Amino acid sequence: MNTSVQPAAIVVMGVSGSGKTTVGRELARALGVPFIDADDLHPQANRDKMAGGTPLTDDDRGPWLRTVGHTIGEQAAAGRGVVVACSALRRRYRAAIADEAGVPVRFAHLTGRREVIRERMDDRAGHFMPPALLDSQLETLEPLASDEDGTAFSIDAGPAEIAARIRDWAASDRREEAAV
């Protein structure tokens, strides 16, 4: 990856069912960097809690967020960029990830109507996050603030098109930064 054009890390964020994993995989493929699903980094206790319909607390999330950030930092230390699919619902969660990573982290927030996301959750099989927790995720979500390094992307298109939009945003932003 050409780090003068691409960021060290892009976190594809949003509520469960927004398409983070699908878009993230497509984006990583397009950028030629590794993909990591932060859901795979949850300890089993967190996965069991969510599967049982209980939302995670900040105490549950803290170690997991540090693991996500640490994993990003490891990729950077190995000279690789990375795309990570991670809910990163609150500003302080995003800050924890970026602080632990120790490298620039950009956030691409996938947004869409609740009804569309709920339908997607209802249609997928085998995921530990039940559709019943969508409302708690929407209540927890703090959209990106203007001073955060990221932007929102509508889920109104297919995964490849959304990934292309994110790739173009990241590349154009980095070129602008390099020109300054």
ZILIN-V451049 format. One record per residue. N is the residue number from 1. RES is the residue in one letter. PHI is phi in radians with two decimals (NA if undefined). PSI is psi in whole degrees, -180 to 180 (none if undefined). D_LAST is the distance of its C-alpha to the last C-alpha in Angstrom with 2 decimals. Layout:
BEGIN
N&RES&PHI&PSI&D_LAST ; N&RES&PHI&PSI&D_LAST
END
This chain:
BEGIN
1&M&NA&138&21.22 ; 2&N&-1.50&102&17.95 ; 3&T&-1.26&-12&15.94 ; 4&S&-1.33&-16&12.68 ; 5&V&-1.97&-37&13.27 ; 6&Q&-1.86&149&15.67 ; 7&P&-1.23&160&15.93 ; 8&A&-1.12&-33&18.58 ; 9&A&-2.68&142&20.78 ; 10&I&-2.16&125&21.44 ; 11&V&-1.76&119&24.33 ; 12&V&-1.54&113&26.15 ; 13&M&-2.06&165&27.87 ; 14&G&2.59&178&30.59 ; 15&V&-1.26&162&34.31 ; 16&S&-1.00&136&36.86 ; 17&G&1.60&-3&37.60 ; 18&S&-1.40&-12&34.21 ; 19&G&1.81&17&33.69 ; 20&K&-0.96&-48&31.37 ; 21&T&-1.18&-47&33.22 ; 22&T&-1.10&-49&33.71 ; 23&V&-1.17&-41&30.15 ; 24&G&-1.05&-44&28.81 ; 25&R&-1.07&-44&31.04 ; 26&E&-1.13&-42&29.96 ; 27&L&-1.12&-46&26.24 ; 28&A&-1.05&-42&26.88 ; 29&R&-1.06&-46&28.93 ; 30&A&-1.11&-34&26.29 ; 31&L&-1.54&-14&23.64 ; 32&G&1.23&38&26.28 ; 33&V&-2.20&164&26.04 ; 34&P&-1.14&153&28.83 ; 35&F&-2.00&137&29.87 ; 36&I&-2.27&129&31.39 ; 37&D&-1.64&114&33.37 ; 38&A&-1.06&-23&33.30 ; 39&D&-1.02&-33&36.78 ; 40&D&-1.23&-14&38.05 ; 41&L&-1.65&-6&36.93 ; 42&H&-1.15&139&39.10 ; 43&P&-1.17&156&42.20 ; 44&Q&-0.99&-35&45.42 ; 45&A&-1.06&-40&46.39 ; 46&N&-1.14&-45&43.39 ; 47&R&-1.07&-43&44.16 ; 48&D&-1.12&-41&47.81 ; 49&K&-1.09&-48&47.07 ; 50&M&-1.15&-42&44.95 ; 51&A&-1.04&-31&47.50 ; 52&G&-1.42&1&50.12 ; 53&G&1.55&13&48.29 ; 54&T&-1.81&123&47.11 ; 55&P&-1.13&149&43.51 ; 56&L&-1.28&150&41.72 ; 57&T&-1.66&170&41.29 ; 58&D&-1.08&-34&38.32 ; 59&D&-1.12&-37&40.49 ; 60&D&-1.16&-40&40.85 ; 61&R&-1.35&-30&37.14 ; 62&G&-0.89&-58&35.92 ; 63&P&-1.06&-38&36.92 ; 64&W&-1.11&-46&35.79 ; 65&L&-1.07&-39&32.25 ; 66&R&-1.11&-39&32.07 ; 67&T&-1.12&-42&33.32 ; 68&V&-1.04&-50&30.67 ; 69&G&-1.08&-43&27.87 ; 70&H&-1.07&-41&29.69 ; 71&T&-1.11&-41&30.02 ; 72&I&-1.08&-46&26.28 ; 73&G&-1.05&-39&25.82 ; 74&E&-1.10&-41&28.53 ; 75&Q&-1.10&-44&26.85 ; 76&A&-1.10&-42&23.59 ; 77&A&-1.10&-28&25.79 ; 78&A&-1.51&5&27.39 ; 79&G&1.40&21&24.12 ; 80&R&-2.04&144&24.25 ; 81&G&-1.37&174&22.28 ; 82&V&-2.77&150&24.61 ; 83&V&-2.00&129&25.42 ; 84&V&-2.14&130&27.67 ; 85&A&-1.59&118&29.84 ; 86&C&-2.67&135&30.47 ; 87&S&-0.99&-47&31.66 ; 88&A&0.76&51&29.39 ; 89&L&-1.23&-31&31.03 ; 90&R&-1.93&153&30.23 ; 91&R&-0.98&-44&27.11 ; 92&R&-1.17&-27&28.73 ; 93&Y&-1.20&-43&29.45 ; 94&R&-1.12&-41&25.83 ; 95&A&-1.11&-40&24.95 ; 96&A&-1.10&-42&27.83 ; 97&I&-1.09&-50&26.64 ; 98&A&-1.12&-42&23.09 ; 99&D&-1.08&-45&24.56 ; 100&E&-1.20&-35&27.11 ; 101&A&-1.14&-40&24.76 ; 102&G&1.29&12&22.62 ; 103&V&-2.37&164&19.66 ; 104&P&-1.05&131&17.07 ; 105&V&-2.18&127&19.29 ; 106&R&-1.85&146&18.47 ; 107&F&-2.07&124&21.36 ; 108&A&-1.91&107&22.67 ; 109&H&-1.61&116&25.57 ; 110&L&-1.46&124&28.40 ; 111&T&-2.16&149&30.31 ; 112&G&-2.98&173&33.59 ; 113&R&-1.24&144&36.92 ; 114&R&-0.92&-42&39.27 ; 115&E&-1.10&-41&42.01 ; 116&V&-1.15&-45&39.98 ; 117&I&-1.13&-43&38.88 ; 118&R&-1.06&-42&42.47 ; 119&E&-1.09&-42&43.86 ; 120&R&-1.08&-43&41.59 ; 121&M&-1.11&-40&42.73 ; 122&D&-1.13&-31&46.34 ; 123&D&-1.47&-15&46.04 ; 124&R&-1.63&147&44.72 ; 125&A&-2.00&148&47.19 ; 126&G&1.38&10&47.13 ; 127&H&-1.61&140&44.15 ; 128&F&-1.27&-17&44.85 ; 129&M&-1.56&109&43.08 ; 130&P&-1.33&150&45.73 ; 131&P&-0.97&-26&44.98 ; 132&A&-1.08&-20&46.69 ; 133&L&-1.60&0&43.64 ; 134&L&-1.02&-46&41.25 ; 135&D&-1.08&-38&41.97 ; 136&S&-1.18&-34&41.30 ; 137&Q&-1.19&-43&37.91 ; 138&L&-1.12&-35&37.08 ; 139&E&-1.20&-35&38.25 ; 140&T&-1.34&-31&36.10 ; 141&L&-0.99&127&32.89 ; 142&E&-2.00&109&30.16 ; 143&P&-0.98&157&27.54 ; 144&L&-0.96&137&23.89 ; 145&A&-1.55&161&22.73 ; 146&S&-1.09&-23&19.64 ; 147&D&-1.63&4&18.17 ; 148&E&-1.60&153&18.91 ; 149&D&-1.48&83&16.67 ; 150&G&-3.13&178&18.60 ; 151&T&-2.70&166&20.22 ; 152&A&-1.69&146&23.79 ; 153&F&-2.30&127&25.37 ; 154&S&-1.23&145&28.86 ; 155&I&-1.58&30&31.57 ; 156&D&-1.41&2&32.95 ; 157&A&-2.29&179&32.54 ; 158&G&-1.28&162&33.58 ; 159&P&-0.97&-41&31.88 ; 160&A&-1.13&-40&30.44 ; 161&E&-1.20&-41&28.83 ; 162&I&-1.11&-44&27.42 ; 163&A&-1.06&-40&26.07 ; 164&A&-1.13&-39&24.48 ; 165&R&-1.08&-44&22.82 ; 166&I&-1.15&-45&21.43 ; 167&R&-1.00&-46&20.34 ; 168&D&-1.14&-41&18.55 ; 169&W&-1.04&-49&16.85 ; 170&A&-1.10&-43&15.76 ; 171&A&-1.19&-43&14.60 ; 172&S&-1.21&-39&12.69 ; 173&D&-1.07&-44&11.00 ; 174&R&-1.19&-37&10.08 ; 175&R&-1.12&-41&8.88 ; 176&E&-1.09&-43&6.56 ; 177&E&-1.10&-40&5.39 ; 178&A&-1.19&-29&5.56 ; 179&A&-1.38&-20&3.82 ; 180&V&-1.31&none&0.00
END
